[in-house]
């Protein structure tokens, strides 16, 4: 049976920083910015969500760690529960002059601690299952985030978080649309398993048949969306579709490729948000601010949103460093009939460096862990099928 297209939420991004920059810039200075913060903070910030993994104290003067989580909530399929589809640690050193983004593979084998709030007794499993175990039996999003944060804390040897964010796909799509899309550079040919068009009718649909949640054969008369290597101005639907893909990537790098593309997208978002065409356009700013509450849920660990914004507002896109664990290669092991991803020694050392706030010096000795940002234009960009004004695919 063909799988129905899901409106998967996109993965957690640094929308807090993005929105913060817009809030401050559109406020006409400190006083205006404070008025806007008072208006929008209740829509964005939430309490709880970090549990025993919360950083102590009420200051972010030193190093800052954020847990960014994207959740597949299986809309219309509640019995499958909710799992964290993407887990990103954003580390900001005490100097507040950089952001290091580290993605944790969702199949990483971890010990998930007991969580009495949902009667979960603890165990060993894939890290993305921690969110599900915390969200069941009334735990909800906050419970899922809390247990995931505590799981990542143990994995990293005591890492604590100053805040966390969950992003909603539908709200996020509206935010990117309000921004006017993003400029993305495709670093490997990617075929979409989620978006395609009927070559006879021009109607959009899911192009592939699925077996056991994996794409198999193309449906009759369906042409999938294809992203060729090159740089493009992507509409929201294109960018979001591109960073969802992990099954038909040219390099066959699967989830690691998807992690890299997600990180690249964060940087592209921040570049677009700080461009003059957005930040000086009051109409775009107003529309984006009105969509922030639908897009991002930020758990601020009792730190006032004003402090967050004015602490992070100076970080620029070129100060964002995207990192990869396991050198971007699969380190899979089958244990008890279940396939897991195992972090190598360098990945574990990187997590330890985050805890010690020594990421910069660590990377000086391990430059291979820095991801390709794919922000340089290709010599001969390929053509990416796109929708024309009529809604039918065209080639640009």
VOPAGU-2260 file (C-alpha; in pm, 1 decimal, decimal comma):
REM VOPAGU-2260
SITE   aa  ch    i         X         Y         Z
SITE  UNK   A    0       0,0       0,0       0,0
SITE  UNK   A    1     129,6     344,9     -88,5
SITE  UNK   A    2     223,7     550,7     209,0
SITE  UNK   A    3      28,8     869,1     269,4
SITE  UNK   A    4     224,8    1189,6     264,9
SITE  UNK   A    5     293,3    1315,8     615,2
SITE  UNK   A    6     329,7    1674,1     715,5
SITE  UNK   A    7     637,7    1598,6     919,3
SITE  UNK   A    8     751,3    1882,0    1142,3
SITE  UNK   A    9    1086,4    2018,4    1028,7
SITE  UNK   A   10    1375,6    1987,6    1263,2
SITE  UNK   A   11    1473,3    2222,5    1530,9
SITE  UNK   A   12    1665,1    2525,2    1412,1
SITE  UNK   A   13    1821,5    2830,9    1563,7
SITE  UNK   A   14    1497,8    3021,1    1517,6
SITE  UNK   A   15    1542,0    3175,4    1857,4
SITE  UNK   A   16    1853,5    3358,7    1742,0
SITE  UNK   A   17    1693,6    3439,2    1408,8
SITE  UNK   A   18    1379,7    3579,3    1567,2
SITE  UNK   A   19    1581,5    3761,9    1830,1
SITE  UNK   A   20    1779,0    3950,1    1568,9
SITE  UNK   A   21    1459,8    4052,5    1394,0
SITE  UNK   A   22    1293,3    4159,0    1715,4
SITE  UNK   A   23    1579,9    4383,7    1817,1
SITE  UNK   A   24    1638,7    4527,0    1470,6
SITE  UNK   A   25    1271,3    4605,8    1418,0
SITE  UNK   A   26    1233,0    4765,8    1759,7
SITE  UNK   A   27    1409,0    5092,8    1678,5
SITE  UNK   A   28    1653,4    5047,7    1965,1
SITE  UNK   A   29    1640,7    4910,0    2316,2
SITE  UNK   A   30    1310,6    5068,2    2422,4
SITE  UNK   A   31    1120,7    4970,2    2109,1
SITE  UNK   A   32    1274,6    4624,9    2117,7
SITE  UNK   A   33    1166,0    4577,1    2478,6
SITE  UNK   A   34     806,7    4665,6    2391,1
SITE  UNK   A   35     809,0    4407,5    2113,0
SITE  UNK   A   36     957,5    4147,9    2347,2
SITE  UNK   A   37     681,9    4204,7    2597,9
SITE  UNK   A   38     427,3    4154,1    2320,4
SITE  UNK   A   39     570,9    3837,2    2167,1
SITE  UNK   A   40     754,1    3658,4    2449,4
SITE  UNK   A   41     442,3    3485,0    2583,2
SITE  UNK   A   42     383,9    3332,6    2239,2
SITE  UNK   A   43     737,2    3194,3    2217,7
SITE  UNK   A   44     865,3    3099,4    2564,0
SITE  UNK   A   45     759,6    2807,3    2781,3
SITE  UNK   A   46     861,0    2677,1    3121,6
SITE  UNK   A   47     997,7    2331,9    3201,6
SITE  UNK   A   48    1124,8    2084,9    2946,1
SITE  UNK   A   49    1479,3    2034,6    3079,9
SITE  UNK   A   50    1441,5    1858,4    3414,8
SITE  UNK   A   51    1768,4    1739,8    3568,0
SITE  UNK   A   52    1953,4    1852,3    3254,8
SITE  UNK   A   53    1878,7    2220,8    3319,1
SITE  UNK   A   54    2176,7    2447,4    3382,8
SITE  UNK   A   55    2189,9    2589,6    3732,2
SITE  UNK   A   56    2152,9    2958,7    3805,7
SITE  UNK   A   57    1969,9    3232,3    3619,6
SITE  UNK   A   58    2246,2    3369,8    3401,6
SITE  UNK   A   59    2381,4    3308,8    3051,9
SITE  UNK   A   60    2696,5    3516,8    3095,7
SITE  UNK   A   61    2921,9    3212,0    3044,5
SITE  UNK   A   62    2911,1    2927,0    2790,9
SITE  UNK   A   63    2563,3    2845,7    2658,4
SITE  UNK   A   64    2420,5    2513,0    2546,8
SITE  UNK   A   65    2089,8    2481,7    2362,9
SITE  UNK   A   66    1911,0    2158,4    2277,8
SITE  UNK   A   67    1734,4    2191,8    1942,1
SITE  UNK   A   68    1480,0    1920,2    1873,2
SITE  UNK   A   69    1265,0    1839,6    1572,0
SITE  UNK   A   70     977,9    1603,8    1639,3
SITE  UNK   A   71     784,4    1373,2    1408,6
SITE  UNK   A   72     451,9    1366,2    1590,8
SITE  UNK   A   73     291,0    1125,1    1344,9
SITE  UNK   A   74     -13,9    1337,8    1270,0
SITE  UNK   A   75    -313,4    1109,9    1221,8
SITE  UNK   A   76    -117,6     813,1    1354,9
SITE  UNK   A   77    -105,0     870,9    1730,4
SITE  UNK   A   78     -50,0     505,5    1815,0
SITE  UNK   A   79     305,6     533,4    1677,6
SITE  UNK   A   80     384,9     798,1    1936,3
SITE  UNK   A   81     623,8    1090,7    1890,8
SITE  UNK   A   82     995,3    1060,1    1827,9
SITE  UNK   A   83    1273,7    1313,7    1798,1
SITE  UNK   A   84    1357,0    1317,4    1427,5
SITE  UNK   A   85    1651,4    1551,3    1475,1
SITE  UNK   A   86    1868,9    1636,9    1775,2
SITE  UNK   A   87    2114,1    1925,2    1757,1
SITE  UNK   A   88    2336,8    2060,7    2033,5
SITE  UNK   A   89    2409,9    2431,0    1981,9
SITE  UNK   A   90    2713,8    2534,1    2185,9
SITE  UNK   A   91    2809,7    2899,3    2231,6
SITE  UNK   A   92    3146,4    2951,4    2405,7
SITE  UNK   A   93    3182,5    3193,0    2697,0
SITE  UNK   A   94    3323,2    3449,4    2453,8
SITE  UNK   A   95    2983,8    3453,7    2276,2
SITE  UNK   A   96    3153,8    3488,5    1938,8
SITE  UNK   A   97    3056,1    3160,1    1771,2
SITE  UNK   A   98    2790,8    2889,0    1751,8
SITE  UNK   A   99    2891,1    2524,5    1710,3
SITE  UNK   A  100    2613,9    2295,3    1583,2
SITE  UNK   A  101    2651,7    1922,0    1649,1
SITE  UNK   A  102    2389,4    1674,9    1528,0
SITE  UNK   A  103    2337,7    1352,6    1723,4
SITE  UNK   A  104    2230,1    1064,0    1494,5
SITE  UNK   A  105    1875,7     966,3    1585,2
SITE  UNK   A  106    1966,2     594,2    1594,5
SITE  UNK   A  107    2251,7     643,9    1843,5
SITE  UNK   A  108    2252,3     368,0    2107,6
SITE  UNK   A  109    2214,1     523,0    2453,7
SITE  UNK   A  110    2097,4     451,1    2802,5
SITE  UNK   A  111    1764,1     623,9    2859,6
SITE  UNK   A  112    1717,6     703,7    3230,3
SITE  UNK   A  113    1403,5     614,9    3423,0
SITE  UNK   A  114    1127,3     874,8    3408,2
SITE  UNK   A  115     873,4     828,6    3690,0
SITE  UNK   A  116     646,8    1104,1    3551,4
SITE  UNK   A  117     538,7     870,4    3271,4
SITE  UNK   A  118     610,1     542,0    3451,2
SITE  UNK   A  119     902,7     469,6    3220,6
SITE  UNK   A  120    1148,7     243,3    3400,5
SITE  UNK   A  121    1453,9     319,2    3187,1
SITE  UNK   A  122    1648,8     107,3    2943,1
SITE  UNK   A  123    1880,1      98,9    2644,3
SITE  UNK   A  124    1759,5     204,7    2301,6
SITE  UNK   A  125    1786,1     455,4    2020,8
SITE  UNK   A  126    1815,1     814,6    2135,5
SITE  UNK   A  127    1510,2     927,3    1939,2
SITE  UNK   A  128    1295,5     691,6    2149,5
SITE  UNK   A  129    1366,8     900,9    2461,2
SITE  UNK   A  130    1125,4    1170,6    2347,0
SITE  UNK   A  131     852,9     912,0    2294,7
SITE  UNK   A  132     905,2     753,9    2636,7
SITE  UNK   A  133     882,0    1095,4    2802,6
SITE  UNK   A  134     577,1    1205,8    2608,6
SITE  UNK   A  135     362,1     899,4    2677,1
SITE  UNK   A  136     111,4     864,1    2962,4
SITE  UNK   A  137      38,7    1234,5    2978,5
SITE  UNK   A  138     398,3    1354,5    2954,5
SITE  UNK   A  139     333,5    1552,5    2638,6
SITE  UNK   A  140     591,8    1766,1    2461,6
SITE  UNK   A  141     744,3    1890,7    2786,2
SITE  UNK   A  142     789,9    1538,7    2917,8
SITE  UNK   A  143     938,9    1419,4    2591,3
SITE  UNK   A  144    1183,1    1708,3    2579,9
SITE  UNK   A  145    1277,8    1661,1    2945,0
SITE  UNK   A  146    1363,7    1292,6    2911,1
SITE  UNK   A  147    1552,3    1355,1    2587,4
SITE  UNK   A  148    1752,2    1634,8    2754,0
SITE  UNK   A  149    1839,9    1406,1    3045,6
SITE  UNK   A  150    1941,8    1132,4    2799,5
SITE  UNK   A  151    2171,3    1367,4    2606,0
SITE  UNK   A  152    2312,7    1490,8    2938,2
SITE  UNK   A  153    2422,2    1138,7    3029,0
SITE  UNK   A  154    2550,6    1064,5    2677,6
SITE  UNK   A  155    2773,8    1373,4    2691,8
SITE  UNK   A  156    2901,0    1306,2    3042,6
SITE  UNK   A  157    2710,4    1570,3    3237,4
SITE  UNK   A  158    2617,4    1829,7    2973,9
SITE  UNK   A  159    2357,6    2078,3    3098,9
SITE  UNK   A  160    2135,2    2301,6    2890,1
SITE  UNK   A  161    2051,3    2669,4    2927,9
SITE  UNK   A  162    1751,9    2635,5    2698,6
SITE  UNK   A  163    1582,1    2422,2    2435,9
SITE  UNK   A  164    1359,7    2465,7    2132,2
SITE  UNK   A  165    1107,1    2257,3    1940,4
SITE  UNK   A  166     994,0    2364,2    1594,4
SITE  UNK   A  167     656,2    2295,1    1432,7
SITE  UNK   A  168     673,1    2220,1    1060,6
SITE  UNK   A  169     357,9    2397,2     948,3
SITE  UNK   A  170     440,0    2709,8    1147,3
SITE  UNK   A  171     798,6    2699,6    1031,8
SITE  UNK   A  172     693,5    2678,6     667,6
SITE  UNK   A  173     487,3    2994,4     714,0
SITE  UNK   A  174     786,5    3169,3     869,1
SITE  UNK   A  175    1014,7    3081,8     577,2
SITE  UNK   A  176     745,2    3193,3     334,5
SITE  UNK   A  177     714,7    3525,5     515,7
SITE  UNK   A  178    1090,9    3565,2     487,0
SITE  UNK   A  179    1072,2    3515,6     111,0
SITE  UNK   A  180    1251,9    3180,6      94,1
SITE  UNK   A  181    1625,7    3117,0     135,2
SITE  UNK   A  182    1936,1    3082,6     -81,7
SITE  UNK   A  183    2053,8    2722,0     -57,9
SITE  UNK   A  184    2350,5    2543,7    -212,3
SITE  UNK   A  185    2290,4    2176,7    -293,0
SITE  UNK   A  186    2607,4    1971,2    -233,1
SITE  UNK   A  187    2486,5    1637,3    -370,6
SITE  UNK   A  188    2208,2    1532,2    -605,9
SITE  UNK   A  189    1895,5    1462,2    -401,2
SITE  UNK   A  190    1573,7    1294,9    -517,0
SITE  UNK   A  191    1263,9    1370,6    -311,7
SITE  UNK   A  192    1058,9    1076,2    -190,3
SITE  UNK   A  193     791,7    1310,0     -57,1
SITE  UNK   A  194     720,4    1551,7    -341,8
SITE  UNK   A  195     655,2    1490,4    -709,4
SITE  UNK   A  196     414,3    1559,3    -991,7
SITE  UNK   A  197     196,6    1354,9   -1221,5
SITE  UNK   A  198     337,7    1396,0   -1572,4
SITE  UNK   A  199     -10,7    1375,7   -1726,1
SITE  UNK   A  200    -217,6    1589,2   -1488,1
SITE  UNK   A  201      50,9    1812,5   -1333,0
SITE  UNK   A  202     -93,8    1742,4    -987,9
SITE  UNK   A  203     140,3    1719,0    -689,5
SITE  UNK   A  204     166,0    1391,4    -502,3
SITE  UNK   A  205     394,1    1140,5    -331,0
SITE  UNK   A  206     604,6     994,1    -614,8
SITE  UNK   A  207     711,1     659,7    -464,1
SITE  UNK   A  208     550,1     345,8    -333,7
SITE  UNK   A  209     659,6     246,4      17,8
SITE  UNK   A  210     725,5     -85,5     188,9
SITE  UNK   A  211     809,6     -87,9     560,2
SITE  UNK   A  212     846,2     290,6     557,1
SITE  UNK   A  213    1106,0     276,2     275,2
SITE  UNK   A  214    1058,8     404,6     -81,1
SITE  UNK   A  215    1059,7     134,9    -349,0
SITE  UNK   A  216     928,6     196,9    -702,5
SITE  UNK   A  217     797,6     511,0    -868,5
SITE  UNK   A  218     422,6     533,0    -902,6
SITE  UNK   A  219     286,6     536,9   -1260,0
SITE  UNK   A  220     329,6     872,5   -1436,3
SITE  UNK   A  221     499,6    1029,7   -1133,4
SITE  UNK   A  222     814,7    1242,3   -1159,3
SITE  UNK   A  223     992,5    1317,4    -830,2
SITE  UNK   A  224    1130,6    1656,2    -737,0
SITE  UNK   A  225    1508,0    1651,1    -795,6
SITE  UNK   A  226    1765,9    1886,2    -644,8
SITE  UNK   A  227    2076,1    1908,7    -862,3
SITE  UNK   A  228    2413,8    2028,7    -735,5
SITE  UNK   A  229    2427,6    2408,3    -745,0
SITE  UNK   A  230    2301,1    2719,0    -566,8
SITE  UNK   A  231    1940,3    2834,7    -586,0
SITE  UNK   A  232    1691,2    3074,5    -436,8
SITE  UNK   A  233    1453,3    2821,1    -284,9
SITE  UNK   A  234    1093,2    2881,1    -192,0
SITE  UNK   A  235     986,0    2756,5     149,5
SITE  UNK   A  236     837,6    2433,1      13,7
SITE  UNK   A  237    1159,6    2353,0    -175,6
SITE  UNK   A  238    1396,5    2420,0     114,3
SITE  UNK   A  239    1185,4    2224,3     362,0
SITE  UNK   A  240    1144,4    1933,0     122,4
SITE  UNK   A  241    1518,1    1926,5      47,4
SITE  UNK   A  242    1628,8    1905,6     410,9
SITE  UNK   A  243    1378,6    1626,2     485,6
SITE  UNK   A  244    1542,5    1380,6     246,6
SITE  UNK   A  245    1769,4    1094,5     353,9
SITE  UNK   A  246    1679,4     798,4     130,9
SITE  UNK   A  247    1786,8     895,7    -220,8
SITE  UNK   A  248    2101,0    1103,3    -174,2
SITE  UNK   A  249    2372,3    1074,9    -439,7
SITE  UNK   A  250    2648,2    1009,7    -185,1
SITE  UNK   A  251    2434,2     747,3     -11,4
SITE  UNK   A  252    2510,6     922,0     318,0
SITE  UNK   A  253    2153,5     890,4     446,4
SITE  UNK   A  254    2090,0    1044,2     785,8
SITE  UNK   A  255    2435,6    1204,3     794,8
SITE  UNK   A  256    2360,0    1381,7     468,3
SITE  UNK   A  257    2028,6    1498,0     603,5
SITE  UNK   A  258    2195,4    1625,9     921,9
SITE  UNK   A  259    2444,3    1822,3     712,2
SITE  UNK   A  260    2169,9    1974,4     497,7
SITE  UNK   A  261    1972,3    2071,3     807,1
SITE  UNK   A  262    2275,4    2250,7     949,6
SITE  UNK   A  263    2334,8    2426,3     617,4
SITE  UNK   A  264    1972,8    2538,1     621,6
SITE  UNK   A  265    2012,2    2695,1     965,5
SITE  UNK   A  266    2296,4    2906,3     832,7
SITE  UNK   A  267    2101,1    2999,3     520,1
SITE  UNK   A  268    1807,8    3107,9     737,3
SITE  UNK   A  269    2024,7    3329,9     953,3
SITE  UNK   A  270    2188,4    3485,3     646,1
SITE  UNK   A  271    1849,1    3565,5     495,7
SITE  UNK   A  272    1712,0    3700,3     824,0
SITE  UNK   A  273    2001,2    3942,8     862,2
SITE  UNK   A  274    1996,0    4059,4     498,6
SITE  UNK   A  275    1884,3    4414,1     428,4
SITE  UNK   A  276    1591,2    4291,1     220,3
SITE  UNK   A  277    1438,1    4133,7     530,7
SITE  UNK   A  278    1568,6    4320,4     830,1
SITE  UNK   A  279    1481,6    4662,7     683,1
SITE  UNK   A  280    1139,3    4558,3     556,4
SITE  UNK   A  281     877,4    4634,4     825,5
SITE  UNK   A  282     607,4    4435,8     644,0
SITE  UNK   A  283     818,8    4118,2     634,0
SITE  UNK   A  284     931,1    4166,7     993,7
SITE  UNK   A  285     575,8    4208,0    1119,2
SITE  UNK   A  286     456,2    3899,6     932,9
SITE  UNK   A  287     747,3    3692,5    1062,5
SITE  UNK   A  288     698,5    3803,9    1419,5
SITE  UNK   A  289     331,3    3713,3    1399,1
SITE  UNK   A  290     429,9    3361,5    1288,1
SITE  UNK   A  291     702,8    3302,9    1546,8
SITE  UNK   A  292     469,1    3160,6    1809,8
SITE  UNK   A  293     335,8    2902,4    1563,5
SITE  UNK   A  294     683,7    2803,5    1452,0
SITE  UNK   A  295     895,1    2772,3    1764,3
SITE  UNK   A  296     844,4    2669,1    2126,6
SITE  UNK   A  297    1138,9    2792,9    2330,4
SITE  UNK   A  298    1207,3    2662,8    2680,4
SITE  UNK   A  299    1406,0    2945,3    2838,3
SITE  UNK   A  300    1506,2    2786,8    3173,4
SITE  UNK   A  301    1373,7    3090,7    3362,6
SITE  UNK   A  302    1606,7    3330,2    3178,9
SITE  UNK   A  303    1422,4    3638,9    3058,2
SITE  UNK   A  304    1383,0    3649,2    2680,1
SITE  UNK   A  305    1537,7    3996,1    2679,9
SITE  UNK   A  306    1859,5    3851,4    2823,9
SITE  UNK   A  307    1863,3    3578,4    2559,8
SITE  UNK   A  308    1819,7    3823,3    2276,6
SITE  UNK   A  309    2074,3    4080,7    2382,1
SITE  UNK   A  310    2327,8    3810,5    2467,9
SITE  UNK   A  311    2304,7    3639,4    2128,2
SITE  UNK   A  312    2224,1    3925,5    1893,0
SITE  UNK   A  313    2587,4    3986,8    1796,7
SITE  UNK   A  314    2644,9    3638,8    1651,3
SITE  UNK   A  315    2663,1    3650,6    1272,2
SITE  UNK   A  316    2615,2    3373,7    1013,7
SITE  UNK   A  317    2987,2    3346,4     938,4
SITE  UNK   A  318    3046,3    3266,9    1307,6
SITE  UNK   A  319    2831,1    2954,4    1284,6
SITE  UNK   A  320    3031,2    2629,8    1257,7
SITE  UNK   A  321    2855,1    2306,8    1162,4
SITE  UNK   A  322    3008,2    1981,8    1287,7
SITE  UNK   A  323    2974,2    1613,9    1208,2
SITE  UNK   A  324    3021,5    1309,3    1426,2
SITE  UNK   A  325    3165,7     975,4    1309,3
SITE  UNK   A  326    3321,4    1168,8    1019,0
SITE  UNK   A  327    2982,3    1155,5     848,5
SITE  UNK   A  328    3009,3     777,3     798,0
SITE  UNK   A  329    2787,8     503,2     934,8
SITE  UNK   A  330    2913,2     320,3    1244,4
SITE  UNK   A  331    2630,0      70,0    1270,5
SITE  UNK   A  332    2608,2    -234,0    1495,2
SITE  UNK   A  333    2329,4    -489,2    1523,2
SITE  UNK   A  334    2259,0    -576,4    1885,4
SITE  UNK   A  335    1973,1    -803,8    1981,5
SITE  UNK   A  336    1837,5    -786,3    1628,1
SITE  UNK   A  337    1823,6    -406,0    1636,0
SITE  UNK   A  338    2051,4    -181,4    1430,3
SITE  UNK   A  339    2211,1     106,8    1621,3
SITE  UNK   A  340    2452,3     386,4    1540,3
SITE  UNK   A  341    2758,0     391,1    1770,0
SITE  UNK   A  342    2952,5     710,5    1838,3
SITE  UNK   A  343    3325,9     679,3    1776,5
SITE  UNK   A  344    3595,8     805,3    2013,3
SITE  UNK   A  345    3629,1    1141,8    1838,5
SITE  UNK   A  346    3255,3    1201,5    1864,0
SITE  UNK   A  347    3266,3    1126,8    2236,2
SITE  UNK   A  348    3567,1    1357,8    2273,4
SITE  UNK   A  349    3376,7    1636,1    2096,4
SITE  UNK   A  350    3088,1    1601,5    2342,1
SITE  UNK   A  351    3336,0    1617,0    2629,8
SITE  UNK   A  352    3487,4    1933,1    2477,9
SITE  UNK   A  353    3140,8    2090,2    2469,1
SITE  UNK   A  354    3099,9    2019,5    2839,8
SITE  UNK   A  355    3440,4    2181,6    2912,5
SITE  UNK   A  356    3379,7    2474,6    2672,7
SITE  UNK   A  357    3687,6    2377,7    2473,3
SITE  UNK   A  358    3533,6    2316,1    2130,6
SITE  UNK   A  359    3756,7    2566,9    1947,3
SITE  UNK   A  360    4085,5    2412,2    2064,7
SITE  UNK   A  361    3947,3    2060,4    2006,8
SITE  UNK   A  362    3857,8    2139,1    1644,4
SITE  UNK   A  363    4203,7    2283,6    1583,8
SITE  UNK   A  364    4326,9    1927,1    1620,7
SITE  UNK   A  365    4028,8    1769,5    1442,3
SITE  UNK   A  366    3945,3    1990,2    1140,4
SITE  UNK   A  367    3790,8    1688,5     964,1
SITE  UNK   A  368    3489,0    1720,9    1196,0
SITE  UNK   A  369    3388,8    2054,2    1043,5
SITE  UNK   A  370    3109,1    2004,1     792,3
SITE  UNK   A  371    3094,9    2133,9     438,6
SITE  UNK   A  372    2877,4    2445,5     462,0
SITE  UNK   A  373    2800,7    2430,4      87,3
SITE  UNK   A  374    2775,9    2808,1      64,6
SITE  UNK   A  375    2991,5    2851,0    -248,0
SITE  UNK   A  376    2817,9    2859,4    -585,5
SITE  UNK   A  377    2880,7    2568,6    -820,7
SITE  UNK   A  378    3064,9    2634,9   -1146,3
SITE  UNK   A  379    2778,5    2495,8   -1352,4
SITE  UNK   A  380    2461,8    2475,7   -1143,3
SITE  UNK   A  381    2218,7    2207,3   -1250,8
SITE  UNK   A  382    1852,6    2270,9   -1318,5
SITE  UNK   A  383    1616,1    2201,0   -1032,4
SITE  UNK   A  384    1255,6    2116,5   -1126,2
SITE  UNK   A  385    1024,1    2365,5    -963,9
SITE  UNK   A  386     664,6    2477,7    -964,3
SITE  UNK   A  387     569,1    2747,9   -1208,6
SITE  UNK   A  388     313,6    3015,0   -1130,9
SITE  UNK   A  389      44,3    2774,6   -1250,7
SITE  UNK   A  390     151,4    2519,6    -990,4
SITE  UNK   A  391     291,5    2280,4   -1249,9
SITE  UNK   A  392     656,6    2177,1   -1254,5
SITE  UNK   A  393     898,2    2377,3   -1462,0
SITE  UNK   A  394    1274,9    2392,3   -1502,9
SITE  UNK   A  395    1469,5    2700,5   -1400,7
